[in-house]
Amino acid sequence: MKVKFYRGKSDNISLEKTPFSDGSLYLTTDNGDLFADALVQDSQKRIRVGGIRVVCVSATLTSKGWDRDTKTQVLSVQGLGADQDAEVGLSMTADHAAREAARKAKLAPTAQGKESITITADGSLPTIDIPVTVTLYI
């Protein structure tokens, strides 16, 4: 079988716009997805086989949001699934004081649920708000 490679925008990936061709690969140049055409149980399928998309969600660890007993704070993260891969990091908007507070706090994500991530301070509890970015892998 010959493999054919195509590339184009994601709005052309539907079978209505781009006919099925068994063994063909399609790279969508606007979002980096990769699709393959394959016969699956005698049915024509266009299957997404690659490409990683990320969504960045801004959030703030507030100075008043900390549970002083457990040294934790639960961030609300819209769109986050309970088992979805995600990362939490300082926002690029964090000023020197926020970066210093984060370093002293020794922050770490320690739990995740549907639309929430728990952050634990293994060091000093921050006394100022700290902007963070949560990267969701879709």
SULNOR-V483747 format. One record per pair of residues at least 24 apart in sequence whose ideal C-beta (glycine too) atoms are under 7 Angstrom apart, sorted by the first residue. I is the first residue (numbers start at 1). GAP is how many residues later the second one is. D is the distance in Angstrom with one decimal. If there is no record, write none. Layout:
i=<I I>
gap=<GAP GAP>
d=<D D>
This chain:
i=<13 15 20 20 52 53 54 54 54 54 55 55 55 56 56 57 57 58 58 58 59 59 60 60 60 60 61 61 61 61 61 62 63 63 63 63 66 66 68 71 71 71 72 72 72 73 74 74 75 75 75 76 76 77 77 77 77 78 79 80 80 80 81 82 82 82 84 84 85 86 86 86 86 86 87 88 88 88 88 89 89 90 91 91 91 93 94 94 97 98 98 98 101 101 101 102>
gap=<33 31 24 26 85 85 81 82 83 84 24 81 83 77 79 77 79 33 73 75 73 75 69 70 71 72 58 65 68 69 71 67 63 64 65 66 55 59 57 49 50 54 46 47 48 46 42 44 41 42 44 39 40 38 39 40 57 37 57 35 37 56 33 30 31 32 52 53 52 31 48 49 50 51 48 29 31 44 46 43 44 42 40 41 42 38 36 37 31 30 32 33 25 27 29 28>
d=<7.0 6.1 4.5 6.9 6.2 4.5 5.4 6.5 5.8 6.8 6.4 4.6 6.2 5.3 5.4 4.6 6.5 6.3 6.8 5.9 5.3 5.9 5.3 6.9 5.4 7.0 6.1 6.6 6.8 4.4 6.1 5.2 6.0 5.4 5.4 5.5 6.9 5.2 6.8 5.9 4.6 6.2 5.3 6.6 5.0 5.2 5.3 5.2 6.5 5.0 6.3 6.2 5.9 5.7 6.3 5.6 4.9 6.0 6.1 5.2 6.9 5.9 6.4 6.5 5.4 4.7 6.3 6.9 4.1 6.8 5.8 6.3 5.1 6.7 4.6 6.0 6.8 5.6 5.2 6.5 5.7 6.1 3.8 5.6 4.8 5.2 6.5 5.2 6.0 6.3 4.8 6.4 4.3 5.3 5.9 5.3>
